[in-house]
């Protein structure tokens, strides 16, 4: 048995994020729940500083590599 938690069920958004296996305490930025949707934000403090200083953001959404209940990886 590995340390990876079980995948959430396809329509289950109400799962707990096990932060015990996240190496950086600051990596889980926020877990936003709004209007039946859930947005989980991961980033290092350095990544957030780079985004803050950037004049433009170019974002590419990936759909095919994530499984349900997740919809998009950006």
C-alpha positions as CSV (number, residue, x, y, z in Angstrom):
1,X,0.0,0.0,0.0
2,X,1.4,3.4,-1.0
3,X,1.0,6.8,0.5
4,X,-1.2,8.1,-2.3
5,X,-4.8,8.6,-1.1
6,X,-7.6,6.9,-2.9
7,X,-9.1,8.7,-5.9
8,X,-12.3,10.5,-5.2
9,X,-15.5,9.0,-6.7
10,X,-16.5,10.4,-10.1
11,X,-19.3,12.7,-8.7
12,X,-17.8,13.3,-5.2
13,X,-16.5,16.8,-4.6
14,X,-16.8,16.6,-0.8
15,X,-13.5,14.8,-0.2
16,X,-10.8,15.9,2.3
17,X,-7.4,16.9,1.0
18,X,-4.8,15.0,2.9
19,X,-2.1,17.6,3.4
20,X,0.2,15.3,5.3
21,X,1.8,14.1,2.1
22,X,2.3,17.6,0.6
23,X,6.0,18.4,1.2
24,X,5.6,22.2,1.3
25,X,3.2,23.6,3.8
26,X,2.4,26.5,1.5
27,X,1.6,24.5,-1.6
28,X,-2.1,24.2,-1.0
29,X,-3.1,27.8,-1.6
30,X,-6.9,27.6,-1.3
31,X,-9.8,25.3,-1.6
32,X,-12.7,27.4,-3.0
33,X,-16.3,26.1,-3.1
34,X,-18.8,28.2,-4.9
35,X,-22.2,27.5,-6.5
36,X,-21.7,23.7,-6.4
37,X,-18.2,23.9,-8.0
38,X,-14.9,23.4,-6.3
39,X,-11.5,24.9,-7.3
40,X,-8.4,23.6,-5.6
41,X,-5.4,25.9,-6.0
42,X,-1.8,24.6,-5.7
43,X,1.3,26.8,-6.1
44,X,4.6,27.5,-4.4
45,X,5.3,30.9,-2.9
46,X,7.9,31.5,-5.6
47,X,5.3,30.6,-8.4
48,X,2.9,33.1,-6.8
49,X,5.6,35.8,-6.7
50,X,6.3,35.2,-10.4
51,X,2.6,35.5,-11.3
52,X,2.3,38.6,-9.3
53,X,5.2,40.3,-11.1
54,X,4.2,39.1,-14.6
55,X,2.6,41.7,-16.9
56,X,0.7,39.0,-18.9
57,X,-0.5,35.5,-18.1
58,X,-0.8,32.8,-20.8
59,X,-2.9,30.0,-19.6
60,X,-3.4,26.6,-21.2
61,X,-6.2,24.3,-19.8
62,X,-5.7,20.6,-20.0
63,X,-8.8,18.4,-20.0
64,X,-7.7,14.9,-21.1
65,X,-5.2,14.1,-18.3
66,X,-7.6,14.5,-15.4
67,X,-10.2,12.0,-14.3
68,X,-13.6,12.7,-12.7
69,X,-14.6,14.4,-10.5
70,X,-11.9,16.8,-11.8
71,X,-12.6,18.6,-15.0
72,X,-9.6,20.7,-15.9
73,X,-6.0,21.1,-15.0
74,X,-4.4,24.6,-15.6
